[in-house]
Amino acid sequence: MNSGTDPTDRTITVTATAGTAVATLPVSVTGTSLSLSGPANLVLNNSGSYDVLLTNSSGQGIPGVSVTVSSANGNTVAPAMITTDGSGRGTISLTAAVGAQTR
């Protein structure tokens, strides 16, 4: 994620996707970057650990920021809110409680 060519401070909505898990987060744009890493797929009723990283425009972690995480498909995310640590990191667990929708 980057702020593009718009130099103004503003709030954007960031969506992070891992497999069928989707999380959205409003982020103030002042050179910040949010990443989510972890398993791309989970077997139904199994859990996976996901790392959240919030950095500034210099790539340094941003500590003490509350990040709310949710699943658009209704899967279980715990905790639903984290506060980034001194390195701008946090960890959540996603349980695949809802199977993929097929057509």
Buried (B, 14 or more C-beta within 10 A) or exposed (E): BEBEEEEEEEEBEBEBEBBBBBBBBEBEBEBBBBBBEBBEEBEEEEBBEBEBBBBEEEEEBBEEBEBEBBBEBEBEBEEEEBEBEEEBBBEBEBBBBBEEEEE
